[in-house]
Amino acid sequence: MDALKTVVVTGGAGAIGSRLVRRLLEHHAESVVVIDDLSSGYEWLLPVDARVRFANGDVCAIFDLRLELVSPLVFHLAAFFANQNSVDRPLSDLRTNGLGTLTTLMWAARHGVQRFVYASAGCSIAGHGIDAPIREDMPVSLALDTPYQITKTLGEFYCNYFNAQVPAVRCRFFNSYGPGEVPGPYRNVIPNFIWRALHGEPLVITGTGEETRDFIYVDDLVTGLLVAAEATGAPGEAFNLGTGIQTRVIDLAEIVIKACRSTSRIEFAPRRPWDRSIHREADISKAKSVLGFQPTVGIREGVERTVDWFRANLDRIAAVMVTRG
Ligand SMILES: NC(=O)c1ccc[n+]([C@@H]2O[C@H](COP(=O)([O-])OP(=O)(O)OC[C@H]3O[C@@H](n4cnc5c(N)ncnc54)[C@H](O)[C@@H]3O)[C@@H](O)[C@H]2O)c1
């Protein structure tokens, strides 16, 4: 990737956004403006670098931030995360993921942004009951299971609506994991498993363990975002960013226990009522052919790297678990 000028990352203090910011700096971005209200992100995740400008604020009020900048490129990752959280607080979900995305697109149109990369979700769009790999051209389901899935899809509608003014690429993330994701009640399974395994607590699977997900290592996902920001054929399109590989949750639990050298047991609890997707797998052939996207980190290696990050940041993570956990 050529040297970048000013790049805006909303949600840049979050799990994925903070890794994206690091990579943008490695790619010689002149400056990276992070817009984040720290509702689920942490300033300590951001690299200490004079080129990073942190604007602590709400994307729903992005015009009020009065950011005097010209940026050709926006990565819109700020979101109310994720399914269970949206079930518990659907209005907050709609506000950030719906209104926040619409407002950010309006702001991007006003500021002449030339490419808008939107963080959509592989868990939405297609609904549940699909065992086959999910393709981008599958029909949009009208029977989505959570408010989060609805509002992530809504964001895609707004991207399409604005596309003539702000060329937008819709990236559908499958289950991201890796350094930067702090565990918590509304966070993904892998950081929560690792935290419990490091403390010898049982790993609780909500379901039978036969459920599968397509887990993608965060730095592979970030690679996908960077190529989506550059590829000529990308604007107006949607791309699955996953691996095309399913992992059973029971196997994941065992991988985590081994990586943590833990004595934790595995326990089972009922599946959450909204969680009706048994299997998830991305068909990434479109991302491969149009973007040249190819994930490289396997689940065992990715979990080991994530455990290393946990061990190096245990005090900070523990402090979060006390205040937010
Ligand atoms: N992690 C995954 O597995 C996954 C899967 C599919 C899609 N996504 C999408 O990827 C993006 C990043 O996810 P993540 O895992 O890094 O989550 P995250 O919660 O770590 O990051 C979201 C960031 O947005 C910030 N934020 C929330 N509301 C805001 C607001 N109103 N104004 C400004 N900032 C706000 C949070 O403080 C946080 O730093 C999100 O859009 C999410 O929906 C993630």
The ligand as an SDF file (V2000), in Angstrom:
LIG
                    3D

 44 48  0  0  0  0  0  0  0  0999 V2000
  -15.4480   -8.4870   16.5960 N   0  0  0  0  0  0  0  0  0  0  0  0
  -16.1650   -9.1940   15.7210 C   0  0  0  0  0  0  0  0  0  0  0  0
  -16.1380  -10.4230   15.7190 O   0  0  0  0  0  0  0  0  0  0  0  0
  -17.0130   -8.4840   14.6970 C   0  0  0  0  0  0  0  0  0  0  0  0
  -17.8000   -9.2560   13.8220 C   0  0  0  0  0  0  0  0  0  0  0  0
  -18.5970   -8.5940   12.9070 C   0  0  0  0  0  0  0  0  0  0  0  0
  -18.5780   -7.2160   12.8060 C   0  0  0  0  0  0  0  0  0  0  0  0
  -17.8110   -6.5040   13.6720 N   0  0  0  0  0  0  0  0  0  0  0  0
  -17.8420   -5.0430   13.5600 C   0  0  0  0  0  0  0  0  0  0  0  0
  -16.5140   -4.5590   13.5790 O   0  0  0  0  0  0  0  0  0  0  0  0
  -16.4600   -3.2890   14.2240 C   0  0  0  0  0  0  0  0  0  0  0  0
  -15.4120   -3.3010   15.3150 C   0  0  0  0  0  0  0  0  0  0  0  0
  -15.7340   -4.3190   16.2400 O   0  0  0  0  0  0  0  0  0  0  0  0
  -14.8330   -4.5900   17.5050 P   0  0  0  0  0  0  0  0  0  0  0  0
  -14.8470   -6.0450   17.7550 O   0  0  0  0  0  0  0  0  0  0  0  0
  -13.5430   -3.8870   17.3780 O   0  0  0  0  0  0  0  0  0  0  0  0
  -15.7310   -3.9180   18.6240 O   0  0  0  0  0  0  0  0  0  0  0  0
  -15.3300   -2.8780   19.7570 P   0  0  0  0  0  0  0  0  0  0  0  0
  -16.5180   -2.7510   20.6510 O   0  0  0  0  0  0  0  0  0  0  0  0
  -14.0410   -3.2800   20.3910 O   0  0  0  0  0  0  0  0  0  0  0  0
  -15.0890   -1.5510   18.9260 O   0  0  0  0  0  0  0  0  0  0  0  0
  -16.1050   -0.6040   18.6770 C   0  0  0  0  0  0  0  0  0  0  0  0
  -15.5550    0.7470   19.0740 C   0  0  0  0  0  0  0  0  0  0  0  0
  -16.5560    1.7260   18.7940 O   0  0  0  0  0  0  0  0  0  0  0  0
  -16.5950    2.6400   19.8900 C   0  0  0  0  0  0  0  0  0  0  0  0
  -17.9330    3.2280   19.9050 N   0  0  0  0  0  0  0  0  0  0  0  0
  -19.0990    2.6410   20.2620 C   0  0  0  0  0  0  0  0  0  0  0  0
  -20.1240    3.5080   20.1520 N   0  0  0  0  0  0  0  0  0  0  0  0
  -19.5890    4.6640   19.6870 C   0  0  0  0  0  0  0  0  0  0  0  0
  -20.1260    5.9280   19.3560 C   0  0  0  0  0  0  0  0  0  0  0  0
  -21.4480    6.1860   19.4600 N   0  0  0  0  0  0  0  0  0  0  0  0
  -19.2910    6.9040   18.9250 N   0  0  0  0  0  0  0  0  0  0  0  0
  -17.9570    6.6700   18.8140 C   0  0  0  0  0  0  0  0  0  0  0  0
  -17.3930    5.4770   19.1190 N   0  0  0  0  0  0  0  0  0  0  0  0
  -18.1910    4.4940   19.5320 C   0  0  0  0  0  0  0  0  0  0  0  0
  -16.2980    1.8070   21.1060 C   0  0  0  0  0  0  0  0  0  0  0  0
  -15.8390    2.5580   22.2050 O   0  0  0  0  0  0  0  0  0  0  0  0
  -15.2310    0.8550   20.5520 C   0  0  0  0  0  0  0  0  0  0  0  0
  -13.9450    1.3780   20.7220 O   0  0  0  0  0  0  0  0  0  0  0  0
  -17.8720   -3.0120   14.7200 C   0  0  0  0  0  0  0  0  0  0  0  0
  -18.5320   -2.1940   13.7650 O   0  0  0  0  0  0  0  0  0  0  0  0
  -18.5170   -4.3770   14.7520 C   0  0  0  0  0  0  0  0  0  0  0  0
  -19.9140   -4.3130   14.5870 O   0  0  0  0  0  0  0  0  0  0  0  0
  -17.0360   -7.0980   14.6150 C   0  0  0  0  0  0  0  0  0  0  0  0
  1  2  1  0
  2  3  2  0
  2  4  1  0
  4  5  1  0
  4 44  2  0
  5  6  2  0
  6  7  1  0
  7  8  2  0
  8  9  1  0
  8 44  1  0
  9 10  1  0
  9 42  1  0
 10 11  1  0
 11 12  1  0
 11 40  1  0
 12 13  1  0
 13 14  1  0
 14 15  2  0
 14 16  1  0
 14 17  1  0
 17 18  1  0
 18 19  2  0
 18 20  1  0
 18 21  1  0
 21 22  1  0
 22 23  1  0
 23 24  1  0
 23 38  1  0
 24 25  1  0
 25 26  1  0
 25 36  1  0
 26 27  1  0
 26 35  1  0
 27 28  2  0
 28 29  1  0
 29 30  1  0
 29 35  2  0
 30 31  1  0
 30 32  2  0
 32 33  1  0
 33 34  2  0
 34 35  1  0
 36 37  1  0
 36 38  1  0
 38 39  1  0
 40 41  1  0
 40 42  1  0
 42 43  1  0
M  CHG  2   8   1  16  -1
M  END
$$$$
